[in-house]
Amino acid sequence: MAATKVLKAQAREGVGKGAARELRRQGLVPAVIYGDKKPPVTISIAYKDAMKSIYAGGFLSHVIELDVDGTKHQVIPRDYQLDPVKDFAMHVDFLRIGKGAKLNVQVHVNFINEELSPGLKRGGTLNIVHHTLDLTVDAANIPEEVVVDLTGLDIGDAVHISNIKLPAGATDHSHEADVTIATIVAPSALKSSEGGEAEASEGEEEPKAE
């Protein structure tokens, strides 16, 4: 689990499109904190801090400590809007994290021991079906990644979510039964060779009876 990042923010009173435009002219991004059965709090964060956090990677799967004028809020970003033309941050939604809360997040998949896969050593290709997994996790213990060990996998083998050990406290949140994470596929040269042999076999005529 990564260390919780701290982001400075300030409370704002004005709401609506006009107030939001004025904030952006001042180099600020309007945002809101909601959830945990508490009233929403409208805030603003510095544009440079917002962009740095968004493009650092994993923005929607990392807990952030928002320091709003000295008051600390444990939150996780739930959504953000970018200008469709210039990719500027326009608005950010933060969800409060209550004690013992569970969250649905996307967690990066890390593949290891490729050199110990017989299929890959024979020229096979790792076909990654899912680069991230939809998991339900403890808010206080969001994993950085899910590790998939490729040791012993041969051409034609597949890795399903049931084949791997998920991080402690994490469960599958996808709507797909036993998610296929990756497969080891044959090299194109082997496919072509096998395909050619099959076609030749089919084209052979059976000897006619005398």
C-alpha positions in Angstrom: 0.0 0.0 0.0 1.4 3.4 -1.0 1.8 6.3 1.5 -1.2 8.6 1.6 -0.7 11.7 -0.4 -1.6 15.1 1.0 -3.3 17.7 -1.1 -3.9 21.3 0.0 -7.4 22.7 -0.7 -9.5 25.6 0.4 -13.2 26.0 1.1 -15.3 27.9 -1.4 -18.7 29.5 -1.1 -19.7 30.3 -4.7 -21.3 27.6 -6.8 -22.5 27.5 -10.3 -20.9 28.0 -13.7 -20.0 31.6 -13.1 -18.2 30.9 -9.9 -16.4 27.9 -11.4 -15.2 30.0 -14.3 -13.9 32.7 -11.9 -12.0 30.0 -9.9 -10.3 28.7 -13.1 -9.3 32.2 -14.0 -7.5 32.3 -10.7 -5.6 29.1 -11.4 -7.9 27.0 -9.2 -10.0 23.9 -9.9 -13.5 23.6 -8.3 -14.1 20.3 -6.5 -16.5 18.8 -4.0 -16.2 16.3 -1.1 -19.3 14.1 -0.5 -20.3 10.8 1.1 -20.1 9.1 4.5 -23.6 10.5 5.3 -22.2 14.0 5.8 -23.1 17.2 3.9 -21.1 17.9 0.8 -18.2 20.4 1.1 -17.3 22.6 -1.9 -13.6 23.3 -2.2 -11.0 24.4 -4.7 -7.5 23.1 -5.3 -4.5 24.6 -7.2 -4.6 23.8 -10.9 -1.0 22.6 -10.9 -1.6 20.3 -8.0 -4.7 18.8 -9.6 -2.9 18.2 -12.9 0.1 16.7 -11.2 -2.1 14.2 -9.2 -4.3 13.3 -12.2 -1.4 12.5 -14.5 0.8 10.8 -11.9 -1.2 7.6 -12.5 -3.7 5.7 -10.4 -5.5 8.9 -9.4 -8.9 7.1 -9.0 -7.4 4.3 -6.9 -5.4 6.1 -4.3 -6.5 7.5 -1.0 -5.7 11.2 -0.6 -5.7 13.4 2.6 -7.3 16.7 1.7 -6.1 19.5 3.9 -9.0 22.0 3.6 -7.9 25.1 5.5 -6.4 23.0 8.2 -9.2 20.4 8.4 -8.1 16.9 7.2 -10.4 14.7 5.1 -9.6 11.2 4.1 -10.9 10.8 0.5 -10.5 9.0 -2.7 -11.0 10.7 -6.1 -14.2 9.3 -7.7 -14.4 11.4 -10.9 -12.8 14.3 -12.7 -13.6 16.3 -15.8 -11.1 17.6 -18.4 -11.6 20.2 -21.0 -12.3 18.2 -24.2 -10.0 20.3 -26.2 -7.1 21.4 -24.0 -7.2 18.5 -21.4 -7.3 21.1 -18.5 -8.8 19.9 -15.2 -12.3 21.4 -14.9 -13.7 19.7 -11.8 -13.0 16.9 -9.3 -15.3 14.8 -7.1 -13.9 13.3 -3.9 -15.6 10.6 -1.9 -15.1 10.6 1.9 -13.8 7.4 3.4 -15.5 6.4 6.6 -14.0 3.9 9.2 -14.1 0.3 7.9 -15.3 1.4 4.4 -15.0 -0.8 1.4 -14.2 0.6 -2.1 -14.5 -0.6 -5.6 -11.2 0.2 -7.4 -9.2 -0.8 -10.4 -5.8 -2.4 -9.5 -2.9 -2.8 -11.9 -1.8 -6.3 -12.8 2.0 -7.0 -12.7 3.2 -10.1 -14.6 6.4 -11.8 -13.3 8.7 -14.7 -14.1 8.2 -14.5 -17.9 11.6 -16.3 -18.3 10.2 -19.3 -16.4 7.3 -19.8 -18.8 8.0 -22.7 -21.2 5.4 -21.3 -23.7 7.1 -17.9 -23.8 10.6 -19.5 -24.0 9.3 -21.4 -27.1 8.4 -18.1 -28.8 4.8 -17.8 -27.5 3.3 -14.4 -26.8 1.7 -13.2 -23.6 -1.7 -12.0 -24.6 -2.9 -9.6 -21.8 -6.7 -9.5 -21.6 -6.9 -7.3 -18.5 -4.2 -4.8 -17.5 -6.2 -3.9 -14.4 -8.7 -5.8 -12.2 -12.0 -4.5 -10.7 -11.7 -5.3 -7.0 -13.5 -4.5 -3.8 -11.0 -3.7 -1.1 -10.6 -2.2 2.3 -10.3 1.6 2.0 -7.5 1.5 4.6 -5.6 -1.1 2.6 -5.8 -0.5 -1.2 -3.2 -2.7 -2.9 -0.8 -1.2 -5.4 -0.9 -4.2 -7.7 -2.0 -7.8 -8.3 0.9 -10.1 -9.1 0.5 -12.9 -11.7 3.3 -15.5 -11.7 3.8 -17.0 -15.2 6.1 -19.8 -14.0 5.3 -23.1 -15.8 2.7 -21.7 -18.2 2.8 -23.2 -21.7 1.3 -22.3 -25.1 -2.5 -22.5 -24.8 -2.6 -21.9 -21.1 -4.8 -19.2 -19.6 -4.6 -17.3 -16.3 -8.0 -16.8 -14.6 -8.7 -14.7 -11.5 -9.4 -18.0 -9.7 -5.8 -19.1 -10.4 -4.1 -16.2 -8.5 -3.9 -15.0 -4.9 -5.6 -11.7 -4.5 -4.3 -9.2 -1.9 -5.6 -9.6 1.6 -9.1 -8.3 2.0 -9.7 -8.0 -1.7 -12.5 -9.7 -3.7 -13.4 -9.7 -7.4 -15.9 -7.0 -8.3 -16.2 -7.6 -12.1 -19.4 -8.9 -13.7 -17.5 -11.5 -15.7 -17.4 -15.1 -14.3 -13.8 -16.2 -13.5 -12.1 -13.3 -15.4 -9.5 -14.3 -17.9 -6.5 -12.2 -17.2 -4.0 -13.4 -19.8 -3.3 -16.3 -22.2 -0.1 -17.7 -23.7 -0.7 -17.8 -27.5 1.4 -19.6 -30.2 3.8 -17.6 -32.3 2.4 -16.6 -35.7 5.0 -18.8 -37.5 3.8 -21.9 -35.7 0.1 -21.0 -36.4 0.9 -20.6 -40.1 2.8 -23.8 -40.2 0.0 -25.8 -38.5 -2.6 -24.1 -40.7 -0.7 -25.0 -43.8 -0.3 -28.6 -42.8 -4.0 -28.8 -42.0 -4.9 -27.4 -45.4 -2.6 -29.8 -47.2 -4.1 -32.7 -45.3 -7.6 -31.7 -46.2 -6.6 -31.3 -49.9 -5.3 -34.9 -50.1 -7.6 -37.2 -51.9 -8.2 -40.7 -50.7 -6.8 -43.4 -53.1 -9.5 -44.8 -55.3 -10.4 -48.5 -55.0 -9.4 -50.6 -58.0 
